Amino acid sequence: MRISVDQDKCIASGMCVLAVPEVFDQREEDGIVILRTDVPPPELREAAREAAASCPSWAITVTES
């Protein structure tokens, strides 16, 4: 699994950060999503998938490998 984000689509809702703070963070100046890791450990993968699915702007992409 690999995660990518489109910062241009992000609306800074913070849903992903609340769901999986080990994977997602927000820039301090504007709240736009940033990744802490693009390959989450196995125990966080399902939560990362759910965070991507709940993103209101569809800024998070999960690629299964």
TINU-233859 format. One record per atom (N, C-alpha, C): residue number from 0; residue in one letter; atom name; x, y, z. Coordinates in nm, 2 decimals. Layout:
# TINU-233859
{NUM, a, CA, {X, Y, Z}}
...
//
This chain:
# TINU-233859
{0, m, N, {0.08, -0.12, 0.00}}
{0, m, CA, {0.00, 0.00, 0.00}}
{0, m, C, {0.09, 0.12, 0.00}}
{1, r, N, {0.05, 0.22, -0.08}}
{1, r, CA, {0.11, 0.35, -0.09}}
{1, r, C, {0.01, 0.46, -0.09}}
{2, i, N, {0.03, 0.56, -0.01}}
{2, i, CA, {-0.06, 0.68, 0.00}}
{2, i, C, {0.00, 0.80, -0.07}}
{3, s, N, {-0.08, 0.87, -0.14}}
{3, s, CA, {-0.04, 1.00, -0.20}}
{3, s, C, {-0.15, 1.10, -0.17}}
{4, v, N, {-0.11, 1.23, -0.17}}
{4, v, CA, {-0.20, 1.33, -0.14}}
{4, v, C, {-0.19, 1.44, -0.25}}
{5, d, N, {-0.30, 1.50, -0.29}}
{5, d, CA, {-0.30, 1.61, -0.38}}
{5, d, C, {-0.33, 1.74, -0.30}}
{6, q, N, {-0.23, 1.81, -0.27}}
{6, q, CA, {-0.24, 1.93, -0.18}}
{6, q, C, {-0.33, 2.03, -0.24}}
{7, d, N, {-0.34, 2.03, -0.38}}
{7, d, CA, {-0.42, 2.13, -0.44}}
{7, d, C, {-0.57, 2.10, -0.42}}
{8, k, N, {-0.60, 1.98, -0.40}}
{8, k, CA, {-0.74, 1.94, -0.38}}
{8, k, C, {-0.78, 1.96, -0.23}}
{9, c, N, {-0.69, 1.95, -0.14}}
{9, c, CA, {-0.71, 1.95, 0.00}}
{9, c, C, {-0.78, 2.08, 0.05}}
{10, i, N, {-0.89, 2.06, 0.13}}
{10, i, CA, {-0.96, 2.18, 0.18}}
{10, i, C, {-0.93, 2.20, 0.33}}
{11, a, N, {-0.83, 2.13, 0.39}}
{11, a, CA, {-0.79, 2.14, 0.52}}
{11, a, C, {-0.89, 2.11, 0.63}}
{12, s, N, {-0.97, 2.01, 0.60}}
{12, s, CA, {-1.08, 1.97, 0.70}}
{12, s, C, {-1.02, 1.90, 0.82}}
{13, g, N, {-0.90, 1.83, 0.80}}
{13, g, CA, {-0.84, 1.77, 0.91}}
{13, g, C, {-0.89, 1.63, 0.95}}
{14, m, N, {-0.99, 1.58, 0.87}}
{14, m, CA, {-1.05, 1.45, 0.90}}
{14, m, C, {-0.94, 1.34, 0.90}}
{15, c, N, {-0.85, 1.34, 0.81}}
{15, c, CA, {-0.75, 1.24, 0.80}}
{15, c, C, {-0.66, 1.24, 0.92}}
{16, v, N, {-0.62, 1.36, 0.96}}
{16, v, CA, {-0.53, 1.38, 1.08}}
{16, v, C, {-0.60, 1.32, 1.21}}
{17, l, N, {-0.73, 1.35, 1.22}}
{17, l, CA, {-0.80, 1.30, 1.34}}
{17, l, C, {-0.81, 1.15, 1.33}}
{18, a, N, {-0.82, 1.09, 1.21}}
{18, a, CA, {-0.84, 0.95, 1.20}}
{18, a, C, {-0.70, 0.87, 1.22}}
{19, v, N, {-0.60, 0.92, 1.16}}
{19, v, CA, {-0.47, 0.85, 1.16}}
{19, v, C, {-0.35, 0.95, 1.17}}
{20, p, N, {-0.33, 1.01, 1.29}}
{20, p, CA, {-0.22, 1.11, 1.30}}
{20, p, C, {-0.08, 1.05, 1.28}}
{21, e, N, {-0.07, 0.92, 1.29}}
{21, e, CA, {0.06, 0.86, 1.26}}
{21, e, C, {0.10, 0.87, 1.11}}
{22, v, N, {0.00, 0.89, 1.03}}
{22, v, CA, {0.02, 0.89, 0.88}}
{22, v, C, {0.00, 1.03, 0.82}}
{23, f, N, {-0.10, 1.10, 0.87}}
{23, f, CA, {-0.13, 1.24, 0.82}}
{23, f, C, {-0.10, 1.35, 0.92}}
{24, d, N, {-0.07, 1.46, 0.87}}
{24, d, CA, {-0.05, 1.58, 0.95}}
{24, d, C, {-0.10, 1.70, 0.86}}
{25, q, N, {-0.09, 1.82, 0.92}}
{25, q, CA, {-0.13, 1.94, 0.85}}
{25, q, C, {-0.03, 2.04, 0.86}}
{26, r, N, {-0.01, 2.12, 0.75}}
{26, r, CA, {0.08, 2.23, 0.76}}
{26, r, C, {0.03, 2.33, 0.85}}
{27, e, N, {0.12, 2.39, 0.93}}
{27, e, CA, {0.08, 2.48, 1.04}}
{27, e, C, {0.02, 2.61, 0.98}}
{28, e, N, {0.07, 2.66, 0.87}}
{28, e, CA, {0.03, 2.78, 0.82}}
{28, e, C, {-0.11, 2.78, 0.75}}
{29, d, N, {-0.15, 2.67, 0.69}}
{29, d, CA, {-0.28, 2.67, 0.62}}
{29, d, C, {-0.36, 2.54, 0.64}}
{30, g, N, {-0.31, 2.45, 0.72}}
{30, g, CA, {-0.39, 2.33, 0.74}}
{30, g, C, {-0.39, 2.22, 0.63}}
{31, i, N, {-0.32, 2.25, 0.52}}
{31, i, CA, {-0.32, 2.15, 0.41}}
{31, i, C, {-0.25, 2.02, 0.46}}
{32, v, N, {-0.30, 1.91, 0.41}}
{32, v, CA, {-0.25, 1.78, 0.45}}
{32, v, C, {-0.11, 1.76, 0.40}}
{33, i, N, {-0.03, 1.69, 0.49}}
{33, i, CA, {0.10, 1.64, 0.45}}
{33, i, C, {0.11, 1.50, 0.51}}
{34, l, N, {0.19, 1.42, 0.44}}
{34, l, CA, {0.21, 1.28, 0.49}}
{34, l, C, {0.33, 1.27, 0.58}}
{35, r, N, {0.31, 1.20, 0.69}}
{35, r, CA, {0.42, 1.16, 0.78}}
{35, r, C, {0.49, 1.04, 0.72}}
{36, t, N, {0.41, 0.95, 0.65}}
{36, t, CA, {0.47, 0.84, 0.58}}
{36, t, C, {0.38, 0.80, 0.46}}
{37, d, N, {0.44, 0.77, 0.35}}
{37, d, CA, {0.35, 0.73, 0.24}}
{37, d, C, {0.33, 0.57, 0.23}}
{38, v, N, {0.40, 0.50, 0.32}}
{38, v, CA, {0.38, 0.36, 0.33}}
{38, v, C, {0.35, 0.33, 0.48}}
{39, p, N, {0.22, 0.33, 0.51}}
{39, p, CA, {0.19, 0.30, 0.65}}
{39, p, C, {0.22, 0.16, 0.70}}
{40, p, N, {0.25, 0.14, 0.82}}
{40, p, CA, {0.27, 0.00, 0.87}}
{40, p, C, {0.14, -0.08, 0.86}}
{41, p, N, {0.15, -0.21, 0.86}}
{41, p, CA, {0.03, -0.29, 0.85}}
{41, p, C, {-0.08, -0.26, 0.94}}
{42, e, N, {-0.05, -0.23, 1.07}}
{42, e, CA, {-0.15, -0.20, 1.17}}
{42, e, C, {-0.23, -0.07, 1.14}}
{43, l, N, {-0.18, 0.01, 1.06}}
{43, l, CA, {-0.25, 0.14, 1.03}}
{43, l, C, {-0.31, 0.14, 0.89}}
{44, r, N, {-0.30, 0.04, 0.81}}
{44, r, CA, {-0.34, 0.04, 0.67}}
{44, r, C, {-0.50, 0.06, 0.66}}
{45, e, N, {-0.57, -0.02, 0.74}}
{45, e, CA, {-0.72, -0.01, 0.73}}
{45, e, C, {-0.76, 0.13, 0.77}}
{46, a, N, {-0.71, 0.19, 0.87}}
{46, a, CA, {-0.74, 0.32, 0.92}}
{46, a, C, {-0.71, 0.42, 0.81}}
{47, a, N, {-0.59, 0.41, 0.74}}
{47, a, CA, {-0.55, 0.50, 0.64}}
{47, a, C, {-0.65, 0.49, 0.52}}
{48, r, N, {-0.70, 0.37, 0.49}}
{48, r, CA, {-0.80, 0.35, 0.38}}
{48, r, C, {-0.93, 0.42, 0.42}}
{49, e, N, {-0.97, 0.41, 0.54}}
{49, e, CA, {-1.09, 0.47, 0.58}}
{49, e, C, {-1.07, 0.63, 0.58}}
{50, a, N, {-0.96, 0.67, 0.62}}
{50, a, CA, {-0.93, 0.82, 0.62}}
{50, a, C, {-0.94, 0.87, 0.47}}
{51, a, N, {-0.88, 0.80, 0.38}}
{51, a, CA, {-0.89, 0.84, 0.24}}
{51, a, C, {-1.04, 0.84, 0.19}}
{52, a, N, {-1.11, 0.74, 0.23}}
{52, a, CA, {-1.25, 0.73, 0.19}}
{52, a, C, {-1.34, 0.84, 0.25}}
{53, s, N, {-1.30, 0.89, 0.36}}
{53, s, CA, {-1.38, 1.00, 0.43}}
{53, s, C, {-1.33, 1.14, 0.39}}
{54, c, N, {-1.23, 1.15, 0.32}}
{54, c, CA, {-1.18, 1.28, 0.28}}
{54, c, C, {-1.28, 1.35, 0.19}}
{55, p, N, {-1.33, 1.47, 0.24}}
{55, p, CA, {-1.44, 1.54, 0.17}}
{55, p, C, {-1.40, 1.59, 0.03}}
{56, s, N, {-1.27, 1.61, 0.01}}
{56, s, CA, {-1.23, 1.66, -0.12}}
{56, s, C, {-1.16, 1.56, -0.21}}
{57, w, N, {-1.15, 1.43, -0.16}}
{57, w, CA, {-1.09, 1.33, -0.24}}
{57, w, C, {-0.94, 1.36, -0.27}}
{58, a, N, {-0.87, 1.42, -0.17}}
{58, a, CA, {-0.73, 1.46, -0.19}}
{58, a, C, {-0.64, 1.34, -0.16}}
{59, i, N, {-0.69, 1.23, -0.11}}
{59, i, CA, {-0.60, 1.12, -0.07}}
{59, i, C, {-0.62, 1.00, -0.16}}
{60, t, N, {-0.51, 0.95, -0.21}}
{60, t, CA, {-0.52, 0.83, -0.30}}
{60, t, C, {-0.44, 0.72, -0.24}}
{61, v, N, {-0.51, 0.60, -0.23}}
{61, v, CA, {-0.45, 0.48, -0.18}}
{61, v, C, {-0.42, 0.39, -0.30}}
{62, t, N, {-0.30, 0.34, -0.32}}
{62, t, CA, {-0.26, 0.25, -0.42}}
{62, t, C, {-0.22, 0.12, -0.36}}
{63, e, N, {-0.29, 0.02, -0.39}}
{63, e, CA, {-0.26, -0.12, -0.33}}
{63, e, C, {-0.15, -0.18, -0.42}}
{64, s, N, {-0.06, -0.24, -0.36}}
{64, s, CA, {0.05, -0.31, -0.44}}
{64, s, C, {0.05, -0.46, -0.42}}
//
